[in-house]
Amino acid sequence: MSRAIVVTAIACASMAVGALSAPAATEISAANCARTSVGFVPLKDFGAGSYQGFEGGLYPGGSNAPTRAYLAQGRAMARTVVPRGADGRPSPSGRIALLSIGMSNTTQEFQAFIRAAAADRSTSKRVVLVDGAQGGQDAETIKDPGAPFWSRVDERLARAGVTRRQVQIVWLKQAIARESRPFPEDAGGLQASLRSVVGILRSRYPNLKLVYVSSRTYAGYATTQLNPEPYAYQSGFAVRWLIQDRMEGRLVGPWLGWGPYLWTDGTKGRKDGLQWTCDDVREDGTHPSPSGQTKVAGLLLRFFKSSPTSRSWFRS
């Protein structure tokens, strides 16, 4: 374990390649490495453009940044993120728990992030990274507050030596397995499920301050129906609309913002140079390979070290 950060790396079955939601029969198929682009414009590259009549950008108005007023709210919330004891009260010897919530891709990527953060000396020794994401647990499954998913998260928190009251930050990345609805119904359905999940987070973690949400990585190489294109791409709109709900007061609770935006148009890439190659996925073209996991982990680490709402508590 690094001196720079306290982490928990939970060995669990979900670290293996698992489905977004457990299918009746295992689908095994070689990735379609020829599909190196689907021609969609990454949300953060839109400018004044639109997709099927809906504006791009990560935030309203086609912007990739929150409004000044909303960012100020996030910064104010970040200032309340402090080490807390098991009872949730501020304590100089306490911990700051950052919890991942999501499905198989999420746990695989967060485990790589745990390793990257452990090797980085600039991260705070007060931060405890807890991987609550689990294979086979899509958004439709975990939107139920009584789902076994949530009791397993409690078990992981306990194994990490923290309590619900010490959870102050969540990285949320979800999808709906085997989605088949047309756009925008698919994105609207995921948005509704994410709203339910945020409500559960609010009720379970009384000191939760910040929730960072990411959408899917490129799925053009996928050869199963777990969550192929265009659903992976369109999940970005679900996240965008969820955050807009919070910005405009239709959703209350913790401050919501984008985590790293992960989707890029395969090897065609996007303006910042990010590409997603066939080497970045496993045989099904959906789940990240070790190189894909490392790529997402790097984006997460860079985000938490640099975001104006996270660097104050994430860095030492």
Contacts in CASP RR format, 6 or more apart in sequence:
PFRMAT RR
TARGET T0000
AUTHOR 0000-0000-0000
METHOD contacts of the structure
MODEL  1
MSRAIVVTAIACASMAVGALSAPAATEISAANCARTSVGFVPLKDFGAGS
YQGFEGGLYPGGSNAPTRAYLAQGRAMARTVVPRGADGRPSPSGRIALLS
IGMSNTTQEFQAFIRAAAADRSTSKRVVLVDGAQGGQDAETIKDPGAPFW
SRVDERLARAGVTRRQVQIVWLKQAIARESRPFPEDAGGLQASLRSVVGI
LRSRYPNLKLVYVSSRTYAGYATTQLNPEPYAYQSGFAVRWLIQDRMEGR
LVGPWLGWGPYLWTDGTKGRKDGLQWTCDDVREDGTHPSPSGQTKVAGLL
LRFFKSSPTSRSWFRS
1 7 0 8 1.000
1 118 0 8 1.000
2 117 0 8 1.000
2 118 0 8 1.000
2 119 0 8 1.000
2 120 0 8 1.000
2 121 0 8 1.000
3 121 0 8 1.000
3 125 0 8 1.000
4 117 0 8 1.000
4 118 0 8 1.000
4 120 0 8 1.000
4 121 0 8 1.000
4 122 0 8 1.000
4 123 0 8 1.000
4 124 0 8 1.000
4 125 0 8 1.000
4 316 0 8 1.000
5 117 0 8 1.000
5 118 0 8 1.000
5 120 0 8 1.000
5 123 0 8 1.000
5 124 0 8 1.000
5 125 0 8 1.000
5 127 0 8 1.000
5 129 0 8 1.000
6 95 0 8 1.000
6 125 0 8 1.000
6 126 0 8 1.000
6 127 0 8 1.000
6 128 0 8 1.000
6 129 0 8 1.000
7 114 0 8 1.000
7 117 0 8 1.000
7 118 0 8 1.000
7 128 0 8 1.000
7 129 0 8 1.000
8 114 0 8 1.000
8 128 0 8 1.000
8 129 0 8 1.000
8 130 0 8 1.000
8 131 0 8 1.000
8 156 0 8 1.000
8 159 0 8 1.000
8 160 0 8 1.000
8 161 0 8 1.000
9 111 0 8 1.000
9 114 0 8 1.000
9 115 0 8 1.000
9 131 0 8 1.000
10 130 0 8 1.000
10 131 0 8 1.000
10 132 0 8 1.000
10 156 0 8 1.000
10 159 0 8 1.000
10 160 0 8 1.000
12 107 0 8 1.000
12 134 0 8 1.000
13 135 0 8 1.000
14 104 0 8 1.000
14 107 0 8 1.000
14 133 0 8 1.000
14 134 0 8 1.000
14 135 0 8 1.000
14 136 0 8 1.000
14 137 0 8 1.000
15 107 0 8 1.000
15 108 0 8 1.000
15 111 0 8 1.000
17 104 0 8 1.000
17 108 0 8 1.000
17 282 0 8 1.000
17 283 0 8 1.000
17 284 0 8 1.000
17 287 0 8 1.000
18 104 0 8 1.000
18 135 0 8 1.000
18 136 0 8 1.000
18 287 0 8 1.000
19 26 0 8 1.000
19 27 0 8 1.000
19 104 0 8 1.000
19 135 0 8 1.000
19 136 0 8 1.000
19 177 0 8 1.000
19 226 0 8 1.000
20 103 0 8 1.000
20 104 0 8 1.000
20 105 0 8 1.000
20 135 0 8 1.000
20 136 0 8 1.000
20 138 0 8 1.000
20 175 0 8 1.000
20 176 0 8 1.000
20 177 0 8 1.000
20 226 0 8 1.000
20 227 0 8 1.000
20 286 0 8 1.000
21 103 0 8 1.000
21 136 0 8 1.000
21 137 0 8 1.000
21 138 0 8 1.000
21 140 0 8 1.000
21 141 0 8 1.000
21 177 0 8 1.000
21 178 0 8 1.000
21 226 0 8 1.000
22 136 0 8 1.000
23 177 0 8 1.000
23 178 0 8 1.000
23 226 0 8 1.000
27 224 0 8 1.000
27 225 0 8 1.000
27 226 0 8 1.000
27 284 0 8 1.000
28 283 0 8 1.000
28 284 0 8 1.000
29 223 0 8 1.000
29 224 0 8 1.000
29 283 0 8 1.000
29 284 0 8 1.000
30 223 0 8 1.000
30 283 0 8 1.000
31 221 0 8 1.000
31 222 0 8 1.000
31 223 0 8 1.000
31 278 0 8 1.000
31 281 0 8 1.000
31 282 0 8 1.000
31 283 0 8 1.000
31 284 0 8 1.000
31 285 0 8 1.000
32 220 0 8 1.000
32 221 0 8 1.000
32 222 0 8 1.000
32 223 0 8 1.000
32 285 0 8 1.000
33 221 0 8 1.000
33 278 0 8 1.000
35 220 0 8 1.000
35 221 0 8 1.000
36 266 0 8 1.000
36 267 0 8 1.000
36 268 0 8 1.000
36 277 0 8 1.000
36 278 0 8 1.000
37 265 0 8 1.000
37 266 0 8 1.000
37 267 0 8 1.000
37 268 0 8 1.000
37 269 0 8 1.000
38 218 0 8 1.000
38 220 0 8 1.000
38 229 0 8 1.000
38 230 0 8 1.000
38 233 0 8 1.000
38 265 0 8 1.000
38 266 0 8 1.000
39 265 0 8 1.000
39 268 0 8 1.000
40 51 0 8 1.000
40 229 0 8 1.000
40 230 0 8 1.000
40 233 0 8 1.000
40 265 0 8 1.000
41 49 0 8 1.000
41 51 0 8 1.000
41 265 0 8 1.000
42 261 0 8 1.000
42 263 0 8 1.000
42 264 0 8 1.000
42 265 0 8 1.000
42 269 0 8 1.000
42 270 0 8 1.000
42 271 0 8 1.000
43 56 0 8 1.000
43 57 0 8 1.000
43 58 0 8 1.000
43 236 0 8 1.000
43 237 0 8 1.000
43 240 0 8 1.000
43 261 0 8 1.000
43 263 0 8 1.000
44 57 0 8 1.000
44 58 0 8 1.000
44 64 0 8 1.000
44 261 0 8 1.000
44 270 0 8 1.000
44 271 0 8 1.000
44 272 0 8 1.000
45 270 0 8 1.000
45 271 0 8 1.000
46 55 0 8 1.000
46 56 0 8 1.000
46 57 0 8 1.000
46 62 0 8 1.000
47 56 0 8 1.000
47 57 0 8 1.000
47 62 0 8 1.000
48 62 0 8 1.000
49 55 0 8 1.000
49 56 0 8 1.000
50 56 0 8 1.000
51 237 0 8 1.000
52 183 0 8 1.000
52 184 0 8 1.000
54 184 0 8 1.000
54 237 0 8 1.000
55 61 0 8 1.000
55 62 0 8 1.000
56 62 0 8 1.000
56 240 0 8 1.000
57 63 0 8 1.000
57 64 0 8 1.000
57 240 0 8 1.000
58 64 0 8 1.000
58 65 0 8 1.000
58 240 0 8 1.000
58 243 0 8 1.000
58 258 0 8 1.000
58 261 0 8 1.000
59 65 0 8 1.000
59 66 0 8 1.000
59 67 0 8 1.000
59 240 0 8 1.000
59 243 0 8 1.000
59 244 0 8 1.000
59 247 0 8 1.000
59 258 0 8 1.000
60 67 0 8 1.000
60 244 0 8 1.000
60 247 0 8 1.000
65 71 0 8 1.000
66 243 0 8 1.000
66 247 0 8 1.000
66 257 0 8 1.000
67 247 0 8 1.000
70 247 0 8 1.000
71 308 0 8 1.000
71 309 0 8 1.000
73 255 0 8 1.000
74 210 0 8 1.000
74 255 0 8 1.000
74 309 0 8 1.000
75 308 0 8 1.000
75 309 0 8 1.000
77 209 0 8 1.000
77 210 0 8 1.000
77 254 0 8 1.000
77 255 0 8 1.000
77 309 0 8 1.000
78 209 0 8 1.000
78 210 0 8 1.000
78 308 0 8 1.000
78 309 0 8 1.000
78 310 0 8 1.000
78 312 0 8 1.000
78 313 0 8 1.000
79 312 0 8 1.000
80 209 0 8 1.000
81 96 0 8 1.000
81 168 0 8 1.000
81 169 0 8 1.000
81 209 0 8 1.000
81 210 0 8 1.000
81 312 0 8 1.000
81 313 0 8 1.000
82 90 0 8 1.000
82 96 0 8 1.000
82 313 0 8 1.000
83 90 0 8 1.000
83 91 0 8 1.000
83 92 0 8 1.000
83 93 0 8 1.000
83 94 0 8 1.000
83 95 0 8 1.000
83 96 0 8 1.000
83 126 0 8 1.000
84 90 0 8 1.000
84 91 0 8 1.000
84 94 0 8 1.000
84 95 0 8 1.000
84 96 0 8 1.000
84 165 0 8 1.000
84 166 0 8 1.000
84 168 0 8 1.000
84 207 0 8 1.000
85 91 0 8 1.000
85 93 0 8 1.000
85 94 0 8 1.000
85 95 0 8 1.000
85 163 0 8 1.000
85 165 0 8 1.000
85 166 0 8 1.000
86 162 0 8 1.000
86 163 0 8 1.000
86 165 0 8 1.000
86 166 0 8 1.000
87 163 0 8 1.000
87 165 0 8 1.000
88 163 0 8 1.000
88 165 0 8 1.000
88 166 0 8 1.000
88 206 0 8 1.000
88 207 0 8 1.000
94 126 0 8 1.000
94 166 0 8 1.000
95 126 0 8 1.000
95 127 0 8 1.000
95 128 0 8 1.000
95 161 0 8 1.000
95 162 0 8 1.000
95 166 0 8 1.000
96 124 0 8 1.000
96 126 0 8 1.000
96 127 0 8 1.000
96 128 0 8 1.000
96 166 0 8 1.000
96 168 0 8 1.000
96 169 0 8 1.000
96 313 0 8 1.000
97 127 0 8 1.000
97 128 0 8 1.000
97 130 0 8 1.000
97 157 0 8 1.000
97 160 0 8 1.000
97 162 0 8 1.000
97 166 0 8 1.000
97 167 0 8 1.000
97 168 0 8 1.000
97 169 0 8 1.000
98 127 0 8 1.000
98 128 0 8 1.000
98 129 0 8 1.000
98 130 0 8 1.000
98 168 0 8 1.000
98 169 0 8 1.000
98 170 0 8 1.000
98 171 0 8 1.000
98 304 0 8 1.000
98 314 0 8 1.000
99 130 0 8 1.000
99 132 0 8 1.000
99 153 0 8 1.000
99 157 0 8 1.000
99 167 0 8 1.000
99 169 0 8 1.000
99 170 0 8 1.000
99 171 0 8 1.000
99 205 0 8 1.000
100 106 0 8 1.000
100 107 0 8 1.000
100 110 0 8 1.000
100 129 0 8 1.000
100 130 0 8 1.000
100 131 0 8 1.000
100 132 0 8 1.000
100 133 0 8 1.000
100 170 0 8 1.000
100 171 0 8 1.000
100 172 0 8 1.000
100 173 0 8 1.000
101 132 0 8 1.000
101 133 0 8 1.000
101 142 0 8 1.000
101 153 0 8 1.000
101 170 0 8 1.000
101 171 0 8 1.000
101 172 0 8 1.000
101 173 0 8 1.000
101 174 0 8 1.000
101 197 0 8 1.000
101 201 0 8 1.000
102 132 0 8 1.000
102 133 0 8 1.000
102 134 0 8 1.000
102 137 0 8 1.000
102 139 0 8 1.000
102 142 0 8 1.000
102 172 0 8 1.000
102 173 0 8 1.000
102 174 0 8 1.000
103 133 0 8 1.000
103 134 0 8 1.000
103 135 0 8 1.000
103 136 0 8 1.000
103 137 0 8 1.000
103 138 0 8 1.000
103 139 0 8 1.000
103 173 0 8 1.000
103 174 0 8 1.000
103 175 0 8 1.000
103 177 0 8 1.000
104 133 0 8 1.000
104 134 0 8 1.000
104 135 0 8 1.000
104 136 0 8 1.000
104 137 0 8 1.000
104 287 0 8 1.000
105 173 0 8 1.000
105 175 0 8 1.000
105 216 0 8 1.000
105 217 0 8 1.000
105 286 0 8 1.000
105 287 0 8 1.000
105 288 0 8 1.000
106 133 0 8 1.000
106 171 0 8 1.000
106 173 0 8 1.000
106 174 0 8 1.000
107 131 0 8 1.000
107 132 0 8 1.000
107 133 0 8 1.000
107 134 0 8 1.000
107 135 0 8 1.000
108 287 0 8 1.000
108 288 0 8 1.000
108 293 0 8 1.000
109 173 0 8 1.000
109 288 0 8 1.000
109 292 0 8 1.000
109 293 0 8 1.000
109 296 0 8 1.000
109 297 0 8 1.000
109 300 0 8 1.000
110 129 0 8 1.000
110 131 0 8 1.000
110 132 0 8 1.000
110 133 0 8 1.000
110 171 0 8 1.000
110 300 0 8 1.000
111 131 0 8 1.000
111 293 0 8 1.000
112 290 0 8 1.000
112 293 0 8 1.000
112 294 0 8 1.000
112 296 0 8 1.000
112 297 0 8 1.000
113 129 0 8 1.000
113 296 0 8 1.000
113 297 0 8 1.000
113 298 0 8 1.000
113 300 0 8 1.000
113 301 0 8 1.000
114 129 0 8 1.000
114 131 0 8 1.000
115 297 0 8 1.000
116 294 0 8 1.000
116 297 0 8 1.000
116 298 0 8 1.000
116 300 0 8 1.000
116 301 0 8 1.000
117 123 0 8 1.000
117 127 0 8 1.000
117 129 0 8 1.000
117 301 0 8 1.000
117 304 0 8 1.000
120 301 0 8 1.000
120 305 0 8 1.000
121 316 0 8 1.000
122 305 0 8 1.000
122 315 0 8 1.000
122 316 0 8 1.000
123 304 0 8 1.000
123 305 0 8 1.000
123 314 0 8 1.000
123 315 0 8 1.000
123 316 0 8 1.000
124 313 0 8 1.000
124 314 0 8 1.000
124 315 0 8 1.000
124 316 0 8 1.000
125 316 0 8 1.000
126 313 0 8 1.000
127 313 0 8 1.000
127 314 0 8 1.000
128 160 0 8 1.000
128 161 0 8 1.000
128 162 0 8 1.000
128 166 0 8 1.000
130 156 0 8 1.000
130 157 0 8 1.000
130 160 0 8 1.000
130 162 0 8 1.000
130 167 0 8 1.000
131 156 0 8 1.000
132 152 0 8 1.000
132 153 0 8 1.000
132 156 0 8 1.000
133 173 0 8 1.000
134 149 0 8 1.000
134 152 0 8 1.000
136 177 0 8 1.000
137 147 0 8 1.000
137 149 0 8 1.000
138 174 0 8 1.000
138 175 0 8 1.000
138 176 0 8 1.000
138 177 0 8 1.000
139 174 0 8 1.000
139 175 0 8 1.000
139 176 0 8 1.000
139 190 0 8 1.000
139 193 0 8 1.000
139 194 0 8 1.000
139 197 0 8 1.000
140 176 0 8 1.000
140 177 0 8 1.000
140 193 0 8 1.000
141 147 0 8 1.000
141 149 0 8 1.000
142 149 0 8 1.000
142 150 0 8 1.000
142 174 0 8 1.000
142 197 0 8 1.000
142 200 0 8 1.000
143 193 0 8 1.000
143 196 0 8 1.000
143 197 0 8 1.000
143 200 0 8 1.000
145 200 0 8 1.000
145 203 0 8 1.000
150 200 0 8 1.000
150 204 0 8 1.000
154 164 0 8 1.000
157 163 0 8 1.000
157 164 0 8 1.000
157 167 0 8 1.000
164 204 0 8 1.000
164 205 0 8 1.000
164 206 0 8 1.000
165 205 0 8 1.000
165 206 0 8 1.000
165 207 0 8 1.000
166 207 0 8 1.000
167 204 0 8 1.000
167 205 0 8 1.000
167 207 0 8 1.000
167 208 0 8 1.000
168 205 0 8 1.000
168 207 0 8 1.000
168 208 0 8 1.000
168 209 0 8 1.000
168 210 0 8 1.000
168 313 0 8 1.000
169 208 0 8 1.000
169 209 0 8 1.000
169 210 0 8 1.000
169 211 0 8 1.000
169 212 0 8 1.000
169 310 0 8 1.000
169 313 0 8 1.000
170 201 0 8 1.000
170 205 0 8 1.000
170 208 0 8 1.000
170 210 0 8 1.000
170 211 0 8 1.000
170 212 0 8 1.000
170 254 0 8 1.000
171 212 0 8 1.000
171 213 0 8 1.000
171 214 0 8 1.000
171 259 0 8 1.000
171 300 0 8 1.000
172 194 0 8 1.000
172 197 0 8 1.000
172 198 0 8 1.000
172 201 0 8 1.000
172 211 0 8 1.000
172 212 0 8 1.000
172 213 0 8 1.000
172 214 0 8 1.000
173 213 0 8 1.000
173 214 0 8 1.000
173 215 0 8 1.000
173 216 0 8 1.000
174 190 0 8 1.000
174 193 0 8 1.000
174 194 0 8 1.000
174 197 0 8 1.000
175 190 0 8 1.000
175 216 0 8 1.000
175 227 0 8 1.000
175 231 0 8 1.000
175 232 0 8 1.000
175 235 0 8 1.000
176 186 0 8 1.000
176 189 0 8 1.000
176 190 0 8 1.000
176 193 0 8 1.000
176 227 0 8 1.000
176 231 0 8 1.000
177 226 0 8 1.000
177 227 0 8 1.000
178 225 0 8 1.000
178 226 0 8 1.000
178 227 0 8 1.000
179 186 0 8 1.000
179 190 0 8 1.000
179 227 0 8 1.000
179 231 0 8 1.000
180 186 0 8 1.000
181 189 0 8 1.000
183 230 0 8 1.000
183 234 0 8 1.000
183 237 0 8 1.000
184 234 0 8 1.000
184 237 0 8 1.000
186 231 0 8 1.000
186 234 0 8 1.000
187 234 0 8 1.000
187 235 0 8 1.000
187 236 0 8 1.000
187 237 0 8 1.000
187 238 0 8 1.000
187 241 0 8 1.000
188 237 0 8 1.000
188 238 0 8 1.000
188 241 0 8 1.000
189 238 0 8 1.000
190 235 0 8 1.000
190 238 0 8 1.000
191 237 0 8 1.000
191 238 0 8 1.000
191 239 0 8 1.000
191 241 0 8 1.000
191 242 0 8 1.000
191 245 0 8 1.000
194 213 0 8 1.000
194 238 0 8 1.000
194 239 0 8 1.000
194 242 0 8 1.000
195 242 0 8 1.000
195 245 0 8 1.000
195 251 0 8 1.000
198 211 0 8 1.000
198 242 0 8 1.000
198 251 0 8 1.000
198 253 0 8 1.000
198 254 0 8 1.000
198 256 0 8 1.000
199 253 0 8 1.000
201 208 0 8 1.000
201 211 0 8 1.000
201 254 0 8 1.000
202 208 0 8 1.000
202 252 0 8 1.000
202 253 0 8 1.000
202 254 0 8 1.000
208 253 0 8 1.000
208 254 0 8 1.000
209 254 0 8 1.000
209 255 0 8 1.000
210 254 0 8 1.000
210 255 0 8 1.000
210 257 0 8 1.000
210 309 0 8 1.000
210 310 0 8 1.000
211 254 0 8 1.000
211 255 0 8 1.000
211 256 0 8 1.000
211 257 0 8 1.000
212 256 0 8 1.000
212 257 0 8 1.000
212 258 0 8 1.000
212 259 0 8 1.000
212 303 0 8 1.000
212 307 0 8 1.000
212 310 0 8 1.000
213 239 0 8 1.000
213 242 0 8 1.000
213 243 0 8 1.000
213 256 0 8 1.000
213 257 0 8 1.000
213 258 0 8 1.000
213 259 0 8 1.000
214 239 0 8 1.000
214 258 0 8 1.000
214 259 0 8 1.000
214 260 0 8 1.000
214 261 0 8 1.000
214 262 0 8 1.000
215 232 0 8 1.000
215 235 0 8 1.000
215 236 0 8 1.000
215 238 0 8 1.000
215 239 0 8 1.000
215 261 0 8 1.000
215 262 0 8 1.000
215 263 0 8 1.000
216 227 0 8 1.000
216 231 0 8 1.000
216 232 0 8 1.000
216 233 0 8 1.000
216 235 0 8 1.000
216 236 0 8 1.000
216 262 0 8 1.000
216 263 0 8 1.000
217 232 0 8 1.000
217 262 0 8 1.000
217 263 0 8 1.000
217 264 0 8 1.000
217 276 0 8 1.000
217 280 0 8 1.000
217 288 0 8 1.000
217 292 0 8 1.000
217 296 0 8 1.000
218 229 0 8 1.000
218 232 0 8 1.000
218 233 0 8 1.000
218 263 0 8 1.000
218 264 0 8 1.000
218 265 0 8 1.000
218 266 0 8 1.000
218 276 0 8 1.000
219 227 0 8 1.000
219 228 0 8 1.000
219 229 0 8 1.000
219 231 0 8 1.000
219 232 0 8 1.000
219 233 0 8 1.000
219 285 0 8 1.000
219 286 0 8 1.000
220 228 0 8 1.000
220 229 0 8 1.000
220 232 0 8 1.000
220 266 0 8 1.000
220 285 0 8 1.000
221 278 0 8 1.000
221 281 0 8 1.000
221 285 0 8 1.000
221 286 0 8 1.000
222 228 0 8 1.000
222 229 0 8 1.000
222 232 0 8 1.000
222 281 0 8 1.000
222 284 0 8 1.000
222 285 0 8 1.000
222 286 0 8 1.000
223 284 0 8 1.000
223 285 0 8 1.000
224 284 0 8 1.000
224 285 0 8 1.000
224 286 0 8 1.000
226 284 0 8 1.000
226 286 0 8 1.000
227 235 0 8 1.000
227 286 0 8 1.000
228 286 0 8 1.000
232 263 0 8 1.000
233 263 0 8 1.000
236 261 0 8 1.000
236 263 0 8 1.000
239 258 0 8 1.000
242 251 0 8 1.000
242 256 0 8 1.000
243 256 0 8 1.000
243 257 0 8 1.000
243 258 0 8 1.000
245 251 0 8 1.000
246 252 0 8 1.000
246 253 0 8 1.000
246 255 0 8 1.000
246 256 0 8 1.000
246 257 0 8 1.000
247 256 0 8 1.000
255 309 0 8 1.000
257 309 0 8 1.000
259 300 0 8 1.000
259 303 0 8 1.000
259 307 0 8 1.000
260 296 0 8 1.000
260 299 0 8 1.000
260 300 0 8 1.000
260 302 0 8 1.000
260 303 0 8 1.000
262 296 0 8 1.000
262 299 0 8 1.000
264 270 0 8 1.000
264 273 0 8 1.000
264 274 0 8 1.000
264 275 0 8 1.000
264 276 0 8 1.000
266 275 0 8 1.000
266 276 0 8 1.000
266 277 0 8 1.000
267 275 0 8 1.000
267 276 0 8 1.000
267 277 0 8 1.000
268 275 0 8 1.000
269 275 0 8 1.000
269 276 0 8 1.000
274 299 0 8 1.000
276 292 0 8 1.000
276 295 0 8 1.000
278 285 0 8 1.000
279 289 0 8 1.000
279 291 0 8 1.000
279 292 0 8 1.000
280 288 0 8 1.000
280 289 0 8 1.000
280 291 0 8 1.000
280 292 0 8 1.000
280 295 0 8 1.000
281 287 0 8 1.000
281 288 0 8 1.000
281 289 0 8 1.000
281 292 0 8 1.000
282 288 0 8 1.000
282 289 0 8 1.000
288 295 0 8 1.000
288 296 0 8 1.000
303 310 0 8 1.000
304 310 0 8 1.000
304 311 0 8 1.000
304 314 0 8 1.000
305 311 0 8 1.000
305 314 0 8 1.000
305 315 0 8 1.000
END
